[in-house]
Amino acid sequence: MINVSRLAGRWGLVCVLLAVGWLGAACKTPSNSSLGGDPSGAQLASVSPVGATNDSADLLHVGDSVTVEFSDTPVPFTPRDERLKEDGTITLLEGKTFMAAGKTRGQLEKEIHDWYVPNYYLKMTVSVHQQKETQFYYVRGEVKVPGRQVYISRISVLRAIGSAGDFTDFARKTAVQLIRADGSKTIINAKKALHDPVLDLEMLPGDTVYVPRRGPLW
C-alpha cells in the first residue's frame, strides 16, 4: 500500500524548495531602475539626432558675399551680387536696404519677400545664395612679411599685422592706414590701439592695411 500522507509531504517539500530557488534568482537579477536606466528598458541616446544643425553656423556676417535671385515676377530681374557692408546691410531693388548680418539665408529670404510682396509685386520668389569663394585681405608697407592673406574669420588690424610677421624696426606705428575695399581710408594709432581695443578696427575681405615708414630721427 502506498502511504499517501508521506508522498504528499515529499511533494510539498519539493515545491517549497523550488519556490525558494526561484525567489533567490529573482533577487539577483538587477533591475533597470537600480542601474539608472529607463524602466521600460530603453536606453536614451546622449547625442544629437543625425542631421541636426546649428543655426549659428549659417548666420551671415559683415564682409560675406551673397547672390540674391528674384523669380516668378512679371519682369525678369538679373541676380544681385552683394557684399554685406560694414554696417551689415545690403541694398536691393527700389533702393531698399536690408539688414543681413546676423540672419540666416532663410530669414533674409523671408524678410525680402515680405517687403516686396504685395507692396510692389503680387508674387515673387526670393533666393539667397552665400558665395563661398576664397576671400583675402592685404598687409603692406613696413611689416616683416607683406602680402596677401586668406580671410578665414573676423580679424582686427593689429592681428592682421601680426599675421604678416609684425612691424619692422622702421614702422611708423602711429599712422597705420586701413584702406577699405571701397577706397575709404582710416588712420589708426597702433600704439594706442594696443591698449584700447575700441581703436583696433575690424578688417573686412578686400581691405588693405598699410604701415608707412617713419621719417629719419634727427
Helices and strands as residue ranges (DSSP letters): H 4-28, G 55-58, E 65-71, E 80-83, E 89-91, G 93-95, E 97-99, H 105-116, E 125-131, E 136-141, E 147-150, E 155-156, H 157-163, G 173-175, E 176-179, E 185-188, H 190-193, G 197-199, E 202-203, E 208-211
